[in-house]
Amino acid sequence: MKKLFFTLAFTFISMTSIISADTSQVYTLTTTDNKSIIVSETKEGLDFKEFKGKAVILILFGHRCPPCIAEIPEFVELTNKHPNDLAIVAIESQNYPADKVKEFQKKYKMNYNVVAGINHNNFITYIAGRAGYTNGIPLPLLIAIDKNGEVQNVHAGKQTLDELEFLVKDLNE
């Protein structure tokens, strides 16, 4: 009887630990220059380990998407103007091969973090679902995360440099 009681008690404690364990998702993204970016989900947003204390603009883009290509110069300028308080992570979301994404980045002089989405479809699916897009992703899709890791804005479509500047200011307040 004692053996049964201890077995049941251990099982109950184990199950309680499993249920209360942190079940947040953790993703490791690899940039075109082989840097790792570790992203953890939080209740309010996303935690980018490498960018603590910085605002983060996460952008899903496509290599065949005219508005996506048109806003690259704005992101280049933002990266130059805000090196200490902004990180941009752009994920190519049209399954372009990793070597082609690297060539694309070089061609358009993208001076920010670029990730070949073909290697990270699980993260793209997660982000799209969390943003409310379960049946297709509009491109470009911008997720704005403040310096505390809280998602402040989700925007489908191209934005102007003025809109992005205002957003960066807001994310760093």
Secondary structure, 3 states (H helix, E strand, C coil): CHHHHHHHHHHHHHHHHHHHCCCCCEEEEEECCCCEEEEEECCCEEEEHHHCCCEEEEEEECCCCHHHHHCHHHHHHHHHHCCCCEEEEEEECCCCCHHHHHHHHHHCCCCCEEEEHHHCHHHHHHHHHHCCCCCCCCCCEEEEECCCCEEEEEEECCCCHHHHHHHHHHHCC
